[in-house]
Amino acid sequence: MAEHSVGNEQAGWFDSTHGHNFLHHRLTPHPIPKENLMSRCLVLNASYEYLSISERWIDALSLVLSKKATSIEEYPEVVRSQRDEFRLPAVVVMNRYVKTRRKVRLWIVPTRKLVFSRDGFRCQYCGTGVSMKTGTRDHVQPLSRGGPDVLANVVTACRDCNGRKDDRTPDEAGMKLLSQPRSLTESEKIQCLLKTCRTKERDTWLECLTRIGVRLG
């Protein structure tokens, strides 16, 4: 499999200026419905690992028309030129492997964003709502006692509950977890990738990933 090394996650494998020029030389698009402009595309590497999110339909379509990627799932909406009609790509796979600087898998390290999103931004001891500023991460099995720093050992906690539990297990502190820590579901991974997650995008991506037997990480 051919490899393509890049300095960052998009340089080298997609240049938006080139993409727009490519389309504009071949297409004379008719007015695009507003909802089509909002269709983002999930970009997978040639290894079928997550690579990026294409925020604009024209960028995703450019990848396909320039033969840098292959569309494996499409939205029902179309864009038209004087001669052609194209369905908007929903999921594409790069035709050449793209190396990135990403050193860790996105959904393994228990960052605040991942933990809080999974737990619905609620303390898993008392149920109090928290924010990115007010919430804390709590290691169910304390790090000082050999507990791993992974999603399956970290929960959301308010500052009061975290202080009360201190360097103890929930049983030792007389505290009960509302839910057990766990890895993310595929839907939760998609939610963490996007600032806003639209139902059409999430459902389309999940259906495609399930059909081809691919997990995001």
C-alpha positions as CSV (number, residue, x, y, z in Angstrom):
1,M,0.0,0.0,0.0
2,A,1.4,3.4,-1.0
3,E,2.2,5.8,1.8
4,H,2.1,9.6,1.8
5,S,3.9,11.4,4.6
6,V,2.6,14.8,5.8
7,G,3.7,17.4,8.3
8,N,0.2,17.8,9.7
9,E,-3.1,16.0,9.3
10,Q,-4.3,17.8,6.2
11,A,-1.3,19.3,4.4
12,G,-0.3,17.2,1.4
13,W,-3.4,15.1,1.0
14,F,-5.8,18.0,0.5
15,D,-5.4,21.6,-0.5
16,S,-8.7,23.4,-0.4
17,T,-7.6,25.9,-3.1
18,H,-6.7,23.1,-5.5
19,G,-10.0,21.3,-4.6
20,H,-12.1,24.3,-5.5
21,N,-10.2,24.9,-8.7
22,F,-10.6,21.3,-9.7
23,L,-14.4,21.5,-9.2
24,H,-14.8,24.9,-10.8
25,H,-12.9,23.8,-14.0
26,R,-15.3,20.8,-14.4
27,L,-18.5,22.0,-12.9
28,T,-20.8,25.0,-13.2
29,P,-22.9,24.3,-10.1
30,H,-26.5,25.2,-9.8
31,P,-27.6,26.9,-6.5
32,I,-27.0,24.4,-3.6
33,P,-29.8,23.9,-1.1
34,K,-28.8,25.2,2.3
35,E,-29.1,21.8,4.0
36,N,-26.6,20.4,1.5
37,L,-24.0,23.0,2.6
38,M,-24.2,21.5,6.1
39,S,-23.3,17.9,5.1
40,R,-20.0,17.0,6.7
41,C,-17.9,14.0,5.6
42,L,-16.1,11.4,7.6
43,V,-12.6,10.8,6.1
44,L,-10.9,7.4,6.8
45,N,-7.3,6.6,6.1
46,A,-6.4,3.9,3.6
47,S,-6.2,1.6,6.6
48,Y,-9.8,2.5,7.5
49,E,-8.7,4.3,10.6
50,Y,-10.2,7.7,11.4
51,L,-8.3,10.5,9.7
52,S,-10.4,13.7,9.7
53,I,-13.8,15.4,9.3
54,S,-14.3,17.3,6.1
55,E,-16.5,20.3,7.1
56,R,-17.5,21.3,3.6
57,W,-19.2,19.2,1.0
58,I,-17.1,20.7,-1.8
59,D,-13.9,19.6,-0.1
60,A,-15.1,16.0,0.3
61,L,-16.3,15.9,-3.3
62,S,-13.0,17.3,-4.5
63,L,-11.2,14.4,-2.8
64,V,-13.3,11.9,-4.7
65,L,-13.2,13.7,-8.1
66,S,-9.4,14.2,-7.9
67,K,-9.2,10.4,-7.2
68,K,-7.5,11.0,-3.8
69,A,-10.3,9.2,-2.1
70,T,-13.2,6.8,-2.8
71,S,-16.7,7.4,-1.5
72,I,-18.1,4.4,0.3
73,E,-21.3,6.1,1.7
74,E,-23.3,9.0,0.3
75,Y,-26.1,11.3,1.4
76,P,-29.3,11.3,-0.7
77,E,-28.8,15.0,-1.6
78,V,-27.1,15.8,-4.9
79,V,-25.3,18.7,-6.5
80,R,-25.7,19.3,-10.2
81,S,-23.7,20.9,-13.0
82,Q,-24.8,21.5,-16.6
83,R,-23.8,17.9,-17.5
84,D,-23.4,15.9,-14.3
85,E,-25.0,15.1,-11.0
86,F,-23.2,14.0,-7.9
87,R,-24.4,12.7,-4.6
88,L,-22.7,14.3,-1.6
89,P,-20.1,12.0,0.0
90,A,-20.8,11.0,3.6
91,V,-17.8,8.7,4.2
92,V,-14.7,8.5,2.1
93,V,-11.6,6.4,2.2
94,M,-8.2,7.8,1.2
95,N,-6.7,5.9,-1.8
96,R,-3.2,6.3,-0.4
97,Y,-2.1,5.9,3.3
98,V,-1.6,9.3,5.0
99,K,0.9,9.4,7.8
100,T,0.1,11.8,10.6
101,R,1.8,13.1,13.8
102,R,-0.9,11.7,16.0
103,K,1.0,9.8,18.7
104,V,-1.9,8.3,20.7
105,R,-5.3,6.9,19.7
106,L,-7.9,9.5,20.1
107,W,-10.3,7.5,22.2
108,I,-7.9,5.8,24.6
109,V,-6.6,8.6,26.7
110,P,-9.3,9.7,29.2
111,T,-9.3,13.4,28.5
112,R,-11.9,15.6,30.3
113,K,-13.8,16.0,27.0
114,L,-14.1,12.2,26.5
115,V,-15.0,11.4,30.1
116,F,-17.4,14.3,30.6
117,S,-19.2,13.6,27.3
118,R,-19.5,9.9,28.0
119,D,-20.9,10.6,31.5
120,G,-23.4,13.3,30.3
121,F,-21.5,16.0,32.2
122,R,-22.8,14.6,35.5
123,C,-20.9,13.6,38.6
124,Q,-21.0,9.8,38.8
125,Y,-21.2,9.9,42.5
126,C,-24.0,12.4,43.3
127,G,-25.4,13.2,39.9
128,T,-24.7,16.9,40.0
129,G,-24.2,18.6,36.6
130,V,-20.7,19.8,35.9
131,S,-19.0,21.9,33.1
132,M,-15.6,21.7,31.6
133,K,-14.5,24.3,34.2
134,T,-16.2,22.9,37.3
135,G,-15.9,19.1,36.7
136,T,-13.0,16.9,37.6
137,R,-11.7,13.5,36.6
138,D,-11.6,10.8,39.3
139,H,-9.7,7.6,39.0
140,V,-11.9,4.9,40.6
141,Q,-8.9,2.8,41.5
142,P,-6.4,5.6,42.5
143,L,-3.3,6.1,40.4
144,S,-1.2,6.0,43.5
145,R,-2.4,2.5,44.1
146,G,-1.8,1.1,40.7
147,G,-5.0,2.2,39.0
148,P,-4.5,2.8,35.2
149,D,-5.1,6.1,33.5
150,V,-7.7,4.7,31.0
151,L,-11.4,5.4,30.3
152,A,-12.4,2.1,32.0
153,N,-11.0,3.5,35.3
154,V,-12.0,7.2,35.1
155,V,-15.3,8.9,35.8
156,T,-16.7,12.5,36.0
157,A,-16.8,13.9,39.6
158,C,-17.7,17.2,41.1
159,R,-15.1,18.8,43.2
160,D,-16.9,18.0,46.5
161,C,-17.2,14.3,45.7
162,N,-13.6,14.1,44.4
163,G,-12.3,15.7,47.6
164,R,-14.5,13.4,49.7
165,K,-13.3,10.3,48.0
166,D,-9.7,11.4,48.1
167,D,-7.1,8.7,47.6
168,R,-9.5,5.8,48.2
169,T,-11.7,3.4,46.3
170,P,-15.4,4.1,46.3
171,D,-16.0,1.2,48.7
172,E,-13.4,2.5,51.1
173,A,-15.0,6.0,50.9
174,G,-18.5,4.7,51.3
175,M,-19.5,6.1,47.9
176,K,-21.5,4.4,45.2
177,L,-21.0,4.9,41.5
178,L,-24.0,5.8,39.4
179,S,-22.5,4.0,36.4
180,Q,-19.3,2.0,35.8
181,P,-16.5,3.6,33.7
182,R,-16.2,2.1,30.2
183,S,-14.9,2.7,26.8
184,L,-16.8,4.9,24.4
185,T,-19.5,3.6,22.0
186,E,-19.1,4.4,18.3
187,S,-21.9,7.0,18.6
188,E,-20.1,8.7,21.5
189,K,-16.8,8.8,19.5
190,I,-18.6,10.6,16.7
191,Q,-20.1,13.0,19.2
192,C,-16.7,13.8,20.6
193,L,-15.3,14.5,17.2
194,L,-17.8,17.3,16.4
195,K,-18.8,20.5,18.2
196,T,-22.4,19.8,17.1
197,C,-23.6,16.4,16.0
198,R,-26.4,16.2,13.5
199,T,-28.7,13.2,13.5
200,K,-28.4,12.7,9.8
201,E,-24.6,12.6,9.9
202,R,-24.3,10.4,12.9
203,D,-26.9,7.9,11.7
204,T,-25.3,7.7,8.2
205,W,-21.8,7.3,9.5
206,L,-22.7,4.7,12.0
207,E,-24.7,2.7,9.5
208,C,-21.7,2.7,7.1
209,L,-19.2,1.8,9.8
210,T,-21.4,-1.1,10.9
211,R,-21.9,-2.3,7.4
212,I,-18.2,-2.5,6.6
213,G,-17.2,-3.7,10.1
214,V,-15.0,-0.8,11.1
215,R,-14.6,0.8,14.5
216,L,-13.2,4.3,14.8
217,G,-10.6,3.3,17.4
